[in-house]
Amino acid sequence: MRLWRGLGTRIVFSSVLCGLLGIVVAWLLIRHTARETMQVGFAPYMHRTFDAAQLRRCEAAPESWAIEVGNGGRLDAYDVATLRSRNPKSPPLDEALYAKLKSGEFAPAQPRLGSDRGGTMVIRAAEQGPCSLIQATWPPRASWRRHLLYLMLAGAVIVMALAAALGVLAVVVPLTRRIDRLRAAAGRVGSTSDYASAGDSKSDELGELSAILDDAHERIRADAAMLEDRQKALERYLTDVAHDLKTPIASLQIALEQAAHRSRDATLDEILKGSLKDVVYLSALTSNLRLACQLRDGWDPAAGDATVDLGEVVERVALRVRYFAKSRSIQLDVARPDAPVLARCYSTAAEQVVTNLVENAVSYGDPGGHVAVVLESQADRFTLEVVDDGPGVLPSELPRLGERTFRSDEARQREPNGSGLGLAISSEVCSHCDWALSFSREEPRGLHVTIKGERISNVEPAARPSGATQRFLNTAGT
């Protein structure tokens, strides 16, 4: 169906119709020219043939009078009063030609290209009497109709072919080329690098459309550049704000932890625990916002020779989260190898990943629950696992964990103010560092988060005590 809706097909179809119309017009012109030729050339011949002597012979014997002319032609006489011939062998009078003769037309004639008669003409020979009207008829030549049919078919084919060829060469090809350039330009409007103007400078509708596309591209690029500048300015502002908030929020968290540790008032203790929870959330939010802006600005946490000891990262995170876990009556257990576990990543980015996973497990855990952080290393690989016995997530929601702004239904019910940014940032950092981040359910309840990646082994590790390969820390009661 698209073929018939195409502009080129419609133009060719229109050209063919124009060709057929041209044939019809030519046919009408041929008939008109033949009639005029008969009136101008054959009428004098009839008058010379039907002279006064022939008129007397006709009036003397109208029942048998007729004149045979060359090539099968025939002259017959008719009475103007009755419009009939007394010769029974004469054909009927052409009343349409007589009407033209009566209206004043000289020797009206009619070529009959499709009948047994090649043509008919009527002239006035006398005012009245049986020979007052003379009608001349002549047959077509032998095989004339067959030749005429061949001529019409050949003319139709030639005219249609010429019309279609001219339409294609003069209209379709140039027009489709211009439209292809416009379509290519329209598909790239607003593109930063591969936009190419159609370059159509003709003063018609397509030329105007080309200019409109160029103007639209320039406006879109200008607006996009302005929005990009605004976004970069906003990201720099957020980065600066997050950096400036980091220190006072950390100080506030320490102060709340100390106040809650020394408090002996149960009501005040609950208020301090709620405030501590909010401070932990604000600290994670500002850190994640800053890291998100850096990633959006093109920063690669695995670029260059960035190296981090994941064991030290796990220890720092555990020490920082220990009181938050205690305030929620959640036991936080950490296990890591004594030897360094080196990986390709900037320390701040790796620490934020681990912080997000651990704080997420503590925040959504139930009082009296457990969170375990286990770091293991093989010859050239490492595995970091964060396991909790909290409510977990539905199986259908597991594939969406790590998407920005996505939060499970359980998370929304427990923490309405959360943003879901932490897991998304962790997922993005892991992707930059070629680490595999995965989520699974623990049975009967809980969430199991696993990070697997390549361990750097060509860096000489620091001296460690021999013997113990794992250290188990229970930080909940520290």
C-alpha positions in Angstrom: 0.0 0.0 0.0 2.9 2.3 0.6 3.8 2.1 -3.1 0.5 3.5 -4.1 0.8 6.3 -1.5 4.3 7.3 -2.8 4.6 10.6 -4.4 6.5 9.1 -7.4 3.8 6.6 -8.1 1.1 9.2 -8.0 3.0 11.5 -10.4 3.5 8.6 -12.9 -0.2 7.7 -12.6 -1.1 11.3 -13.2 1.3 11.4 -16.2 -0.5 8.3 -17.7 -3.9 9.9 -17.2 -2.6 13.0 -18.9 -1.4 10.9 -21.8 -4.8 9.3 -22.2 -6.4 12.7 -22.1 -4.0 13.8 -24.8 -5.1 10.9 -27.0 -8.8 11.8 -26.5 -8.0 15.4 -27.4 -6.0 14.3 -30.4 -8.9 12.1 -31.5 -11.4 15.0 -31.3 -9.0 17.2 -33.2 -8.7 14.6 -35.9 -12.4 14.4 -36.3 -12.7 18.2 -36.4 -9.9 18.5 -38.9 -11.4 15.7 -41.1 -14.8 17.5 -41.1 -13.3 20.8 -42.1 -11.2 19.1 -44.8 -14.4 17.5 -46.3 -16.3 20.8 -46.2 -13.5 22.7 -47.9 -12.3 20.0 -50.3 -15.2 17.7 -51.0 -18.1 20.2 -51.1 -16.9 21.9 -54.4 -16.5 18.5 -55.9 -20.1 17.6 -55.1 -21.4 20.8 -56.6 -19.4 20.2 -59.8 -20.7 16.7 -60.0 -24.3 17.5 -59.3 -24.7 20.3 -61.9 -27.9 21.5 -63.7 -27.9 18.6 -66.1 -27.8 16.1 -63.2 -30.6 18.0 -61.5 -32.8 17.6 -64.6 -32.0 13.9 -64.8 -32.8 13.4 -61.1 -36.1 15.2 -61.4 -37.0 13.2 -64.4 -36.4 9.8 -62.8 -36.0 10.3 -59.0 -37.0 6.6 -58.3 -33.8 5.4 -59.9 -31.4 8.3 -59.8 -28.1 7.9 -58.0 -24.5 8.6 -58.9 -21.6 6.2 -58.1 -18.4 8.1 -57.5 -14.8 6.7 -57.1 -13.8 4.4 -54.3 -17.3 3.3 -53.6 -18.8 6.7 -53.0 -22.5 7.5 -53.7 -24.7 10.5 -54.3 -28.4 10.2 -53.4 -31.3 12.7 -53.8 -34.0 13.6 -51.1 -37.1 15.7 -51.0 -36.7 18.7 -48.5 -40.4 18.4 -47.7 -40.4 14.8 -46.6 -36.7 14.2 -46.0 -37.1 10.9 -47.9 -35.7 9.6 -51.1 -37.9 8.1 -53.8 -35.1 5.7 -54.7 -35.7 2.6 -52.5 -32.0 1.8 -52.6 -30.9 5.1 -51.0 -29.9 5.1 -47.3 -31.8 7.3 -44.9 -31.0 11.0 -44.8 -28.7 12.1 -41.9 -31.1 14.4 -40.1 -28.4 15.8 -37.8 -26.5 17.1 -40.8 -29.7 18.4 -42.3 -30.4 20.3 -39.1 -27.0 21.9 -39.4 -27.7 22.7 -43.0 -31.0 24.2 -42.1 -29.3 26.4 -39.4 -27.1 27.9 -42.1 -24.0 25.8 -42.1 -22.5 25.3 -45.5 -22.2 21.7 -46.6 -22.2 20.1 -43.2 -20.2 16.9 -43.0 -19.5 14.2 -40.5 -16.6 11.8 -40.6 -17.7 8.3 -39.4 -14.4 6.8 -38.3 -16.0 3.8 -36.5 -18.8 2.8 -39.0 -19.2 1.2 -42.4 -19.3 4.6 -43.9 -16.2 6.7 -44.0 -18.2 9.9 -43.9 -21.4 11.8 -44.9 -22.1 15.2 -46.3 -25.4 17.0 -47.2 -25.8 19.9 -49.6 -28.8 21.9 -50.8 -29.4 21.5 -54.5 -32.8 23.1 -55.1 -35.5 25.0 -53.2 -37.9 22.1 -53.4 -38.7 18.9 -55.3 -37.5 15.3 -55.0 -33.9 16.3 -55.7 -33.7 19.4 -53.4 -31.2 17.7 -51.0 -28.2 15.7 -52.0 -26.4 13.4 -49.6 -22.9 12.0 -50.4 -21.6 8.9 -48.5 -18.3 7.2 -49.0 -16.9 4.0 -47.4 -13.6 3.8 -45.6 -10.7 2.2 -47.3 -10.1 -1.5 -47.1 -8.6 -2.4 -43.6 -9.0 1.2 -42.6 -10.5 0.4 -39.2 -7.8 -2.2 -38.4 -5.1 0.4 -39.3 -7.0 3.0 -37.2 -7.0 0.6 -34.2 -3.3 -0.1 -34.5 -2.7 3.6 -34.8 -4.7 4.4 -31.7 -3.0 1.7 -29.7 0.5 2.7 -30.9 -0.3 6.4 -30.2 -1.7 5.6 -26.7 1.4 3.6 -25.8 3.8 6.2 -27.2 2.0 9.1 -25.6 1.8 7.3 -22.2 5.4 6.2 -22.3 6.6 9.7 -23.2 4.4 11.2 -20.6 5.6 8.8 -17.9 9.2 9.2 -18.9 9.0 13.0 -19.0 7.2 12.9 -15.6 9.9 10.7 -14.1 12.8 12.6 -15.5 11.5 16.1 -15.1 9.5 15.7 -11.9 9.8 12.4 -10.0 13.6 12.0 -9.9 14.5 15.6 -8.9 11.5 15.7 -6.4 12.3 12.4 -4.7 16.0 13.4 -4.4 15.0 16.7 -2.7 12.5 14.8 -0.5 15.2 12.3 0.5 17.6 15.1 1.5 14.8 16.7 3.5 13.9 13.4 5.2 17.5 12.8 6.1 17.8 16.4 7.5 14.5 16.1 9.4 15.7 12.8 11.1 18.8 14.6 12.4 17.3 17.9 13.5 18.8 18.8 16.9 21.6 16.3 16.6 24.9 17.5 17.9 27.2 16.2 15.2 25.6 14.5 12.2 23.1 17.1 11.1 23.4 17.9 7.4 21.2 20.6 5.9 19.2 19.6 2.8 20.7 22.7 1.1 17.6 23.2 -0.9 17.6 26.9 -2.0 14.8 26.8 -4.5 12.0 29.2 -4.0 9.2 26.7 -3.7 7.5 24.8 -0.8 10.3 22.3 -0.4 12.9 25.0 -0.4 10.9 26.8 2.3 10.7 23.5 4.3 14.5 23.1 4.0 15.0 26.6 5.5 12.5 25.9 8.3 14.4 22.7 9.2 17.7 24.6 9.3 16.1 27.3 11.6 14.5 24.6 13.8 17.9 22.8 14.1 19.6 26.0 15.1 16.9 26.8 17.7 17.0 23.3 19.2 20.8 23.3 19.4 20.8 26.8 21.0 18.1 25.7 23.5 19.9 22.4 24.2 23.2 24.3 24.8 21.5 26.7 27.2 19.8 23.8 29.1 23.1 21.9 29.2 24.9 24.9 30.7 22.1 25.3 33.2 22.3 21.6 34.1 26.1 21.7 34.5 25.8 24.8 36.7 23.1 23.1 38.8 25.3 19.9 39.1 28.3 22.0 40.2 26.0 23.8 42.7 24.7 20.4 44.1 28.3 19.1 44.3 29.4 22.1 46.2 26.4 22.0 48.5 26.9 18.3 49.2 30.6 18.8 49.9 29.9 21.7 52.3 27.2 19.7 54.1 29.3 16.6 54.5 31.3 17.9 57.5 28.5 19.5 59.5 26.3 16.4 59.0 29.1 14.1 60.2 29.6 16.3 63.2 25.9 16.3 63.9 25.8 12.5 63.6 28.7 12.1 66.1 27.0 14.5 68.5 23.7 12.6 68.3 25.4 9.3 68.9 27.2 10.6 72.0 24.0 12.2 73.3 22.0 9.0 72.8 24.8 7.0 74.4 24.7 9.1 77.6 21.0 9.6 77.7 19.0 8.0 80.5 15.6 9.4 79.5 13.6 6.9 77.5 11.6 9.6 75.7 14.7 11.7 74.8 16.4 8.5 73.7 13.7 7.8 71.2 13.9 11.3 69.9 17.6 11.1 69.5 17.4 7.8 67.7 14.9 9.2 65.3 17.1 12.2 64.7 20.1 10.0 64.2 18.2 8.0 61.5 17.4 11.3 59.7 21.0 12.4 59.9 22.2 9.1 58.5 19.7 9.5 55.6 20.9 13.1 54.9 24.5 12.0 55.0 23.9 9.3 52.5 21.7 11.5 50.3 24.3 14.3 50.1 27.1 11.9 49.4 25.1 10.1 46.7 24.1 13.5 45.1 27.7 14.6 44.9 28.7 11.2 43.4 25.8 11.3 41.0 26.8 14.8 39.7 30.4 13.6 39.3 29.3 10.6 37.3 26.9 12.7 35.2 29.8 15.1 34.5 31.9 12.2 33.0 34.0 11.2 35.9 35.1 7.6 35.8 35.7 6.0 39.2 38.0 3.4 37.6 40.1 5.7 35.5 43.9 5.8 35.7 45.6 3.9 38.4 42.8 4.2 41.0 43.2 1.4 43.5 41.3 0.6 46.7 41.7 -1.9 49.5 38.2 -3.3 49.9 39.0 -4.7 53.3 39.8 -1.3 54.7 36.6 0.1 53.1 34.5 -2.6 54.8 36.1 -1.8 58.1 35.6 1.9 57.8 31.9 1.5 56.8 31.3 -0.9 59.7 32.8 1.5 62.2 30.7 4.4 60.9 27.5 2.5 60.8 28.0 0.6 64.1 26.0 3.0 66.3 23.2 3.5 63.8 22.8 -0.3 63.7 22.8 -0.4 67.5 20.2 2.3 67.8 17.9 0.1 65.7 18.8 -3.0 67.7 20.3 -4.7 64.6 23.4 -6.8 64.9 26.0 -5.9 62.3 28.6 -8.6 61.6 31.6 -8.1 59.3 34.1 -10.7 58.0 37.1 -9.9 55.8 40.5 -11.4 54.9 43.6 -10.2 56.7 45.4 -9.7 53.5 44.5 -6.6 51.3 41.9 -7.1 48.7 42.8 -4.6 46.0 40.5 -3.6 43.2 40.4 -1.0 40.5 38.3 1.9 41.8 38.6 5.2 43.6 38.4 4.8 47.4 35.6 7.4 47.8 33.4 5.7 45.2 34.0 2.2 46.5 33.2 3.3 50.1 30.0 5.0 49.0 28.9 1.7 47.3 29.5 -0.3 50.4 27.9 2.4 52.6 24.8 2.5 50.5 24.4 -1.3 50.7 25.0 -1.6 54.4 22.9 1.4 55.4 20.1 0.2 53.2 20.2 -3.2 54.9 20.2 -1.6 58.4 17.5 1.1 57.6 15.0 -1.5 56.3 15.7 -4.2 58.9 13.5 -5.1 61.7 14.6 -4.5 65.4 16.5 -7.6 66.6 17.5 -8.4 63.1 21.0 -9.2 61.6 23.1 -7.7 58.8 26.2 -9.6 57.6 29.0 -8.1 55.5 31.3 -10.7 54.1 34.4 -10.0 51.8 36.1 -13.0 50.3 39.0 -13.1 47.8 40.3 -15.8 45.4 43.3 -15.8 43.2 42.2 -13.0 40.9 38.6 -12.4 42.0 36.8 -11.0 45.0 33.2 -11.3 46.3 31.5 -8.9 48.6 28.2 -9.9 50.1 25.7 -7.9 52.2 22.9 -10.1 53.7 20.0 -9.1 55.9 17.0 -10.8 57.4 14.7 -7.9 56.7 11.4 -7.9 54.7 13.3 -8.1 51.4 11.5 -7.5 48.1 9.1 -9.3 45.8 10.6 -11.6 43.1 9.1 -9.4 40.4 10.9 -6.3 41.9 14.4 -7.8 41.9 15.3 -7.0 38.3 14.4 -3.3 38.9 16.6 -2.8 41.9 19.4 -0.4 41.0 17.2 1.7 38.7 17.1 5.4 39.6 13.9 6.5 41.4 12.7 2.9 41.8 11.8 1.7 45.3 10.0 -1.5 46.3 6.5 -1.3 47.9 7.9 -2.5 51.2 10.6 0.3 51.1 7.9 2.9 50.4 5.8 1.8 53.3 8.7 1.7 55.8 10.5 4.8 54.6 8.2 7.2 52.6 10.9 9.9 52.3 13.5 7.7 50.6 14.6 8.4 47.0 16.0 5.1 45.8 19.2 6.9 44.7 21.6 4.8 46.8 21.2 1.5 44.9 21.2 3.3 41.6 24.6 5.0 42.4 26.0 1.7 43.6 24.9 0.1 40.4 26.4 2.8 38.2 29.8 2.7 40.0 29.9 -1.1 39.7 29.2 -0.8 36.0 32.1 1.7 35.6 34.5 -0.6 37.5 33.3 -3.8 35.7 31.9 -5.3 38.9 28.9 -7.5 38.8 26.1 -6.3 41.1 23.3 -8.7 41.7 20.3 -9.1 44.1 18.5 -12.2 45.3 16.0 -13.2 48.0 16.9 -14.9 51.2 14.4 -17.5 52.5 12.2 -17.2 54.4 12.9 -13.5 54.3 15.7 -11.0 53.6 17.8 -9.6 50.8 21.2 -10.9 49.5 23.3 -8.4 47.6 26.5 -9.6 45.9 29.3 -7.7 44.2 31.9 -9.7 42.2 34.9 -8.3 40.4 38.5 -8.6 39.4 41.1 -8.4 42.1 44.4 -6.6 41.4 47.3 -9.0 42.3 50.3 -7.2 40.8 50.5 -4.8 43.8 52.7 -5.9 46.7 50.4 -6.2 49.7 51.4 -4.8 53.1 52.7 -7.1 55.7 50.0 -8.9 57.6 50.1 -11.3 60.6 50.5 -14.9 59.4 48.0 -17.6 60.2 44.6 -15.9 60.5 43.1 -15.5 57.0 39.7 -14.1 58.3 38.7 -11.8 61.0 35.1 -11.7 62.3 34.0 -8.4 63.8 30.9 -8.0 65.8 30.3 -4.3 65.8 26.8 -4.1 67.2 27.9 -3.9 70.7 31.1 -1.7 70.2 
